[in-house]
């Protein structure tokens, strides 16, 4: 807002009044002119008036008042007495935003009331009010919401199986038990945890129980297990027991896998395996039939003694095995004056005749067949005294 200022210059000296910059003289007054108004400058808080005193003595009074509804208020800012000839300045403070009027009186008497009969000259000044700087609202920095890190977890699984089973003798199946443990090592909960397990060839899952969630067993081959465990808190575990049967021998290795929808710090521990050795009953070797002990052949001879007299004599041999006679058995007869092999006939007998002439032993033995014995026949020689002359 601009402030209107009215500056009056009044010269009072006797009856003559002269307006320095134009004005109206009061009736019956004799002005005495002793100064001229030169200039003024103004700021938002004051007005400075410059005037020239060209005749001394001269008294100048600067008075201001603020126009108000129904009246005004005088205020004397400065009074000069017997000013010297030359330029002088007077400064009056003003209030920005109000209607101010300044009167400058020059003369030996105090200033009269503004707008009175002694007012000779008034001029307006308009001090510039400094613009009110705009109020800059404080800049509130944007609030950056805290960044919540994405959850992370580490799901692990372990598996234990019946180490060894034996199939029943004659065929059939044997039971196997699997124990699975799913653990969340944290640091955050693991969501949507699932377990998948495919049975090895020859193994059939029969049933499954779990400490959390649900498990479904597919019985027909290929048999499988599917478990939905939901959310597992950090540090918590879920145990699953699977009952199965096996009907084939060999090492049956079962592999289980666990998954979660929560990002994992380590996925290398999401699988586990466990082997089971399946054996069959040992079949003892078929014993070889024990051969019946072969009964040896026995030979008997008659006579028990022969005469070495050169006469023909018969030896009869008989071959038996136990109580049975043996046919086709070769019998060798050897001794002084005889070496011959005969074969037993249907009745197990054979005979040979020869003329022994020397004493000694005739041996009778079975050849080509397990023999129990051999026989000996003595040849007794006839005594011949020496011939003398």
C-alpha positions as CSV (number, residue, x, y, z in Angstrom):
1,X,0.0,0.0,0.0
2,X,1.2,3.5,-0.8
3,X,1.1,6.3,1.8
4,X,-0.1,9.8,0.9
5,X,1.9,12.6,2.5
6,X,1.0,16.3,2.3
7,X,3.8,18.8,3.0
8,X,2.8,22.4,3.8
9,X,5.4,25.2,3.7
10,X,4.2,28.2,5.7
11,X,6.2,31.5,6.0
12,X,4.9,33.8,8.8
13,X,6.4,37.2,9.2
14,X,4.0,40.1,9.8
15,X,1.1,40.4,7.4
16,X,2.6,39.1,4.2
17,X,2.4,35.3,3.4
18,X,4.0,33.9,0.3
19,X,3.7,30.3,-0.8
20,X,7.1,29.0,-1.9
21,X,5.6,26.6,-4.3
22,X,2.3,28.1,-4.7
23,X,-0.4,28.5,-2.2
24,X,-3.1,30.8,-0.7
25,X,-2.3,33.8,1.5
26,X,-4.5,34.4,4.5
27,X,-6.4,37.8,4.7
28,X,-4.6,40.5,6.6
29,X,-1.3,38.7,6.8
30,X,2.1,40.2,5.7
31,X,4.3,37.4,4.4
32,X,8.0,37.5,5.1
33,X,9.8,35.1,2.8
34,X,13.0,33.6,4.2
35,X,13.2,30.2,2.6
36,X,12.4,28.2,-0.5
37,X,11.4,24.5,-0.7
38,X,13.9,22.6,-2.7
39,X,13.1,18.9,-2.7
40,X,12.2,15.8,-0.7
41,X,13.0,12.2,-0.7
42,X,11.1,9.4,0.9
43,X,11.5,5.8,1.9
44,X,8.9,3.4,3.3
45,X,9.6,4.8,6.8
46,X,10.6,8.5,6.5
47,X,10.4,11.6,4.4
48,X,13.4,14.1,4.2
49,X,12.7,17.7,3.1
50,X,15.4,19.9,1.8
51,X,14.9,23.7,1.8
52,X,17.0,26.8,1.1
53,X,17.2,29.6,3.8
54,X,18.1,32.8,1.9
55,X,17.3,35.3,4.6
56,X,18.2,35.1,8.3
57,X,16.9,34.9,10.9
58,X,14.4,32.4,9.9
59,X,12.6,29.8,11.9
60,X,11.4,26.5,10.3
61,X,9.1,24.0,11.9
62,X,8.2,20.7,10.4
63,X,4.9,19.2,11.7
64,X,3.0,16.1,10.6
65,X,-0.3,14.7,11.4
66,X,-2.2,11.6,10.4
67,X,-5.6,12.1,8.8
68,X,-8.3,10.4,10.8
69,X,-12.0,10.3,10.5
70,X,-13.3,13.2,12.5
71,X,-10.0,14.8,13.2
72,X,-6.2,14.7,13.2
73,X,-3.2,14.5,15.5
74,X,-0.3,16.9,15.4
75,X,3.3,15.9,16.1
76,X,6.3,18.2,15.9
77,X,9.3,16.4,14.7
78,X,11.9,19.2,14.6
79,X,12.1,22.9,15.3
80,X,14.9,25.0,13.9
81,X,15.7,28.5,15.4
82,X,17.5,31.2,13.6
83,X,18.6,29.1,10.8
84,X,21.6,30.2,8.8
85,X,21.5,31.0,5.2
86,X,21.9,27.9,3.1
87,X,20.5,24.5,2.5
88,X,18.9,22.6,5.4
89,X,17.2,19.3,5.8
90,X,14.5,17.9,8.1
91,X,13.4,14.3,8.3
92,X,10.1,13.0,9.6
93,X,9.2,9.4,10.2
94,X,6.1,8.0,8.6
95,X,4.1,4.8,8.9
96,X,3.7,2.8,5.8
97,X,0.1,1.9,5.2
98,X,-1.4,5.1,6.8
99,X,-2.5,8.5,5.4
100,X,0.2,11.0,6.6
101,X,0.3,14.8,6.0
102,X,3.4,16.9,6.5
103,X,3.3,20.7,7.1
104,X,6.4,22.9,6.9
105,X,6.1,26.2,8.6
106,X,8.8,28.9,8.4
107,X,8.6,31.9,10.7
108,X,9.2,33.1,14.3
109,X,6.0,31.5,15.7
110,X,5.0,27.9,16.4
111,X,3.1,26.3,13.6
112,X,-0.6,26.9,13.5
113,X,-3.2,24.1,13.2
114,X,-3.0,22.4,9.9
115,X,-5.5,23.6,7.4
116,X,-5.8,26.9,9.4
117,X,-5.7,30.5,8.0
118,X,-2.0,30.5,8.2
119,X,-1.6,27.5,5.9
120,X,0.0,28.8,2.8
121,X,1.4,25.8,0.9
122,X,0.9,22.1,0.9
123,X,2.2,19.4,-1.4
124,X,1.9,15.7,-1.3
125,X,4.6,13.1,-1.1
126,X,4.0,9.5,-1.6
127,X,6.7,7.3,0.2
128,X,7.0,3.9,-1.3
129,X,6.1,1.1,1.0
130,X,8.4,-1.8,0.8
131,X,6.4,-4.7,-0.6
132,X,5.6,-7.4,1.9
133,X,7.7,-10.3,1.0
134,X,5.5,-13.3,0.2
135,X,5.4,-15.9,2.9
136,X,7.1,-18.9,1.6
137,X,5.5,-22.0,3.1
138,X,8.1,-24.3,4.6
139,X,9.0,-27.1,2.2
140,X,8.2,-30.4,3.8
141,X,10.5,-33.0,2.4
142,X,8.7,-36.0,1.1
143,X,8.4,-38.9,3.6
144,X,10.1,-41.9,2.1
145,X,8.4,-45.0,3.5
146,X,10.9,-47.5,4.9
147,X,11.8,-50.3,2.4
148,X,10.7,-53.6,3.8
149,X,13.2,-56.3,2.7
150,X,11.7,-59.2,0.8
151,X,11.2,-62.3,3.1
152,X,13.8,-65.0,2.8
153,X,14.0,-68.5,4.2
154,X,15.8,-71.8,4.1
155,X,13.8,-75.0,3.9
156,X,15.6,-78.3,4.5
157,X,14.4,-82.0,4.4
158,X,15.9,-85.2,5.8
159,X,14.9,-88.8,5.2
160,X,15.5,-92.1,7.0
161,X,14.4,-95.5,5.7
162,X,14.3,-99.0,7.1
163,X,17.9,-100.0,6.2
164,X,17.4,-103.6,5.3
165,X,14.4,-106.0,4.8
166,X,14.1,-109.6,3.5
167,X,11.4,-110.8,1.3
168,X,9.5,-113.8,2.6
169,X,10.5,-117.2,1.4
170,X,8.5,-118.2,-1.6
171,X,7.7,-114.6,-2.7
172,X,5.6,-111.8,-1.5
173,X,6.4,-108.3,0.0
174,X,8.2,-106.8,3.0
175,X,7.3,-103.6,4.9
176,X,9.5,-100.4,4.7
177,X,9.0,-97.3,6.8
178,X,10.2,-93.9,5.7
179,X,10.5,-90.9,8.1
180,X,10.8,-87.4,6.6
181,X,11.5,-84.2,8.6
182,X,11.0,-80.7,6.9
183,X,12.6,-77.9,8.8
184,X,12.6,-74.1,8.3
185,X,16.0,-72.7,9.2
186,X,14.6,-69.1,8.8
187,X,15.0,-66.2,9.1
188,X,11.4,-65.7,7.8
189,X,8.4,-68.0,7.7
190,X,8.3,-70.3,4.7
191,X,5.0,-70.1,2.8
192,X,3.2,-72.7,0.6
193,X,5.6,-75.6,1.6
194,X,5.1,-78.8,-0.5
195,X,6.7,-82.2,-0.4
196,X,6.9,-84.6,-3.4
197,X,8.2,-88.2,-3.2
198,X,8.2,-90.8,-6.0
199,X,8.6,-94.4,-4.8
200,X,11.4,-96.4,-6.5
201,X,10.5,-99.4,-8.7
202,X,9.2,-102.3,-6.7
203,X,8.1,-100.0,-3.7
204,X,4.5,-99.1,-3.1
205,X,3.4,-96.4,-0.6
206,X,0.5,-97.6,1.5
207,X,-0.2,-94.7,3.9
208,X,1.3,-91.4,5.3
209,X,0.8,-89.3,8.4
210,X,2.0,-85.7,9.0
211,X,2.2,-83.4,12.0
212,X,1.0,-80.5,9.9
213,X,-0.9,-80.1,6.7
214,X,-2.1,-83.0,4.6
215,X,-0.6,-85.8,2.6
216,X,-2.0,-87.8,-0.3
217,X,-0.7,-91.2,-1.3
218,X,-1.0,-92.6,-4.8
219,X,-1.0,-96.4,-4.5
220,X,-0.8,-97.8,-8.0
221,X,2.5,-98.0,-9.7
222,X,4.3,-95.8,-10.0
223,X,3.4,-95.0,-6.4
224,X,3.9,-91.4,-5.1
225,X,3.4,-89.1,-2.2
226,X,2.3,-85.4,-2.2
227,X,2.0,-83.3,0.9
228,X,0.8,-79.7,1.4
229,X,2.2,-78.3,4.6
230,X,1.2,-74.6,4.4
231,X,3.3,-72.1,6.2
232,X,6.1,-73.2,8.5
233,X,7.5,-70.7,11.0
234,X,11.2,-70.0,11.3
235,X,12.8,-72.7,13.4
236,X,9.8,-75.1,13.2
237,X,9.7,-78.6,11.8
238,X,7.1,-81.0,10.3
239,X,7.5,-84.8,10.5
240,X,6.0,-87.2,7.9
241,X,5.8,-91.0,8.3
242,X,5.3,-93.1,5.2
243,X,4.4,-96.8,5.3
244,X,5.4,-98.8,2.2
245,X,5.9,-102.3,0.9
246,X,8.5,-103.7,-1.4
247,X,8.3,-106.9,-3.5
248,X,11.6,-106.9,-5.4
249,X,15.1,-107.5,-4.2
250,X,18.0,-105.0,-4.6
251,X,18.9,-101.6,-3.2
252,X,15.8,-99.3,-3.3
253,X,16.8,-95.6,-3.0
254,X,14.0,-93.2,-2.3
255,X,14.4,-89.5,-3.0
256,X,12.1,-86.7,-1.6
257,X,11.9,-83.0,-2.6
258,X,10.6,-80.0,-0.7
259,X,9.6,-76.6,-2.1
260,X,8.3,-73.2,-0.9
261,X,7.1,-70.0,-2.6
262,X,9.2,-67.9,-0.3
263,X,12.7,-67.0,-1.8
264,X,15.4,-69.3,-0.3
265,X,18.9,-68.5,0.7
266,X,20.0,-72.1,0.0
267,X,18.2,-74.6,-2.2
268,X,20.9,-77.3,-2.2
269,X,19.3,-78.9,0.9
270,X,15.8,-79.3,-0.6
271,X,16.3,-83.0,-1.5
272,X,17.1,-86.0,0.6
273,X,17.5,-89.8,-0.1
274,X,17.6,-93.0,1.8
275,X,18.4,-96.5,0.6
276,X,16.9,-99.8,1.7
277,X,18.6,-103.1,0.9
278,X,16.0,-105.8,0.0
279,X,17.2,-109.4,0.2
280,X,15.7,-112.8,-0.6
281,X,16.0,-115.8,1.7
282,X,19.2,-117.8,1.0
283,X,18.4,-121.0,-0.9
284,X,20.6,-123.8,0.4
285,X,22.4,-125.7,-2.4
286,X,20.8,-128.9,-3.5
287,X,22.7,-131.6,-1.9
288,X,24.2,-134.1,-4.3
289,X,22.8,-137.5,-3.8
290,X,25.2,-139.6,-1.7
291,X,26.1,-142.6,-3.8
292,X,25.4,-145.8,-2.1
293,X,28.7,-147.3,-1.1
294,X,29.7,-149.8,-3.8
295,X,29.7,-153.3,-2.4
296,X,32.9,-154.9,-3.4
297,X,33.1,-158.2,-5.3
298,X,34.4,-161.2,-3.5
299,X,36.2,-164.1,-5.1
300,X,36.3,-167.6,-3.7
301,X,38.4,-170.5,-5.1
302,X,38.5,-174.2,-4.9
303,X,40.7,-176.2,-4.2
304,X,42.8,-174.5,-1.6
305,X,45.9,-176.4,-2.6
306,X,47.4,-178.0,-5.8
307,X,50.0,-180.6,-6.3
308,X,53.0,-179.7,-8.4
309,X,53.2,-183.1,-9.9
310,X,52.6,-182.2,-13.5
311,X,49.2,-183.7,-13.5
312,X,46.1,-181.6,-14.8
313,X,44.2,-180.0,-12.0
314,X,41.2,-177.6,-12.1
315,X,40.7,-174.3,-10.3
316,X,37.1,-173.0,-9.9
317,X,36.5,-169.4,-9.1
318,X,33.2,-167.8,-7.9
319,X,32.5,-164.1,-7.9
320,X,29.8,-162.6,-5.6
321,X,28.7,-159.2,-4.3
322,X,27.0,-159.7,-1.1
323,X,24.7,-162.5,-1.6
324,X,24.5,-162.1,-5.3
325,X,26.7,-163.7,-7.9
326,X,28.3,-161.5,-10.4
327,X,28.6,-162.3,-14.1
328,X,31.1,-160.8,-16.5
329,X,33.8,-160.2,-13.9
330,X,37.3,-160.7,-15.0
331,X,39.5,-162.8,-12.7
332,X,43.2,-163.1,-13.2
333,X,45.0,-166.4,-12.2
334,X,48.8,-166.2,-12.0
335,X,51.5,-168.4,-10.5
336,X,54.0,-171.1,-11.3
337,X,53.2,-172.6,-14.6
338,X,50.0,-170.4,-15.1
339,X,49.0,-166.9,-16.1
340,X,45.4,-166.6,-17.3
341,X,42.4,-164.4,-17.1
342,X,38.9,-165.9,-17.0
343,X,35.4,-164.3,-17.0
344,X,32.7,-165.3,-14.6
345,X,29.6,-166.7,-16.1
346,X,25.9,-166.2,-15.2
347,X,26.3,-168.2,-12.1
348,X,29.4,-166.1,-11.2
349,X,31.7,-169.0,-11.8
350,X,34.7,-169.7,-14.0
351,X,37.2,-172.5,-14.2
352,X,40.6,-173.2,-15.5
353,X,42.7,-176.4,-15.7
354,X,46.5,-176.5,-15.9
355,X,49.3,-178.9,-14.9
356,X,51.4,-177.4,-12.2
357,X,54.9,-178.8,-12.0
358,X,56.6,-176.4,-9.6
359,X,55.7,-175.6,-6.1
360,X,54.7,-172.1,-5.2
361,X,51.7,-169.8,-4.8
362,X,48.9,-169.2,-7.4
363,X,47.2,-165.8,-7.0
364,X,43.5,-165.3,-7.9
365,X,42.3,-161.7,-8.0
366,X,39.4,-159.7,-9.6
367,X,40.4,-157.0,-12.1
368,X,38.3,-154.1,-13.4
369,X,35.9,-154.1,-10.5
370,X,36.2,-153.1,-6.9
371,X,37.3,-156.2,-5.1
372,X,37.0,-157.1,-1.5
373,X,39.7,-159.6,-1.5
374,X,42.1,-161.8,-3.4
375,X,42.7,-165.5,-3.0
376,X,45.9,-167.6,-2.8
377,X,46.3,-171.3,-3.7
378,X,49.4,-173.1,-2.6
379,X,51.2,-175.5,-5.0
380,X,52.8,-178.2,-3.0
381,X,55.8,-179.8,-4.7
382,X,56.4,-183.7,-4.7
383,X,59.7,-184.6,-3.0
384,X,62.2,-186.2,-5.4
385,X,65.3,-187.7,-3.6
386,X,68.5,-187.1,-5.4
387,X,69.8,-189.8,-7.7
388,X,73.0,-191.4,-6.5
389,X,75.4,-193.7,-8.4
